[in-house]
Amino acid sequence: MALFDTPDQVNEVVDPKERRRLERKIDFMILPYLAVCYAFFYIDKTTLSYAAIFGIREDLSLAGTEYNWLSSIFYFGKYLGFNIFMWGFFLMLQAACSNLRTLATLRALGGAAEACSDPSFMLITSMWYSRKQQPVRIGIWYTANGLGIAGGGLLGYSIGSIKGSLPSWKYEFLIIGALCSVWGVVMFIMLPDSPVTAKLLTVKQQRMAIERLRENQTGVENKHLKGYQVKEAFMDYKLYIFFILGVVGNIPNGGISNFGTIIIKGFGFSTLVTTLMQVPYGIFISISILVCVFLNDRFKNRRCLFIIIFLIPNICGSFSLRFTPIDQKVGRLISYYLTGPYNAAFVLILSLQTANTAVFDIYVEQTFKSLA
């Protein structure tokens, strides 16, 4: 391995100030790209929701549960990893749809393309950050989830105000899809593959970036699939606990992201005011995530406790939405906002997986041993 020419370089002493400068540099190299991309991921999830209040159900004659299936089809497509550019391309194509069949097909393809988001971002985070640093970093890029909701509300208001020859929902798909595709090109060019190949780091900084991850015992990158590791993963009970946590933690996501604007409009707000009502909801989610990850960083070994704490508002908000009288518009809106902090709990669920799973083979560790 070219980064380590002598055994002395394996455990070379690093000045703490130099290490902090490197960590700040890595933050600026990685987190902005992940955060903006994650914001687009969530904006995309809500495009169908905004399209619903902009008239797509009437224009495409979606009756009964057909709209519900469209929102589900997006998630059923999570079995392939298409790139971000193609994901934006599929989103733009949805503006050309004239019936349920074509729209459902494109939603499935878009869901397959979006499948790369959480797994890829978790791998990237574990590749660049130590176990202790991962919850805060995951929280930072996941905060863009809330910013995406807020930004999506402003975009929805702006797009809904366009007086053009096309229905507003078509502009929604075209504009957001084009932005996603452009960002996909930016990420393809700018996001480094790993610390070993990062062009913005000097050779010494690359060594430091790898050395600081030795405590993870997960390596940096290895693209060889090994059968015994797959078998070991499926024999590990934690895999199934994480799976259940992921499913339960994301049940609110499907309903809220696809039906959120319909719920708010049902309170009696106009179409454009409904889009603006998503802005404080997104900001509340971002604040919840930041509070959660920094509390977790302050109090050691309390991740599971904070997961439970930040799921409680969601449970209370859901029950309140169900039982608050229909004429209590403000109370029902507050109940809807209370469903937001589940996002903070999901951040810690993600960090539990990266902290307890060796996502890469011990690639660098073997190099250390050969040099020793």
Buried (B, 14 or more C-beta within 10 A) or exposed (E): BEBBEEEEBBEEEBEEEEBEEBBEBBBEBBBBBBBBBBBBBBBBBBBBBBBBBBBBBEBBEBEEEBBBBBBBBBBEBBEEEBBBBBBBBBBBBBBEBEEBEBBBBBBBBBBBBBBBBBBBBBBBBBBBBBBEBBBBBBBBBBBBBBBBBBBBBBBBBEBBEEEEEEBBBBBBBBBBBBBBBBBBEBBEEEBBEBBBEBEEBEEBBBBBBBBBBBEBEBBBBBEEEEEEEEEEEEEEEEBEBBEEBBEBBBEBBBBBBBBBBBBBBEBEBEBBEBBBBBBBBBBBBBBBBBBBBEBBEEEEEEBEEBBEBBBEBBEEBBEBBEEBEEEEBEBBBBBBBBBBBBBBBBBBBBBBBBBEBBBBBBBBBEBBEEBE
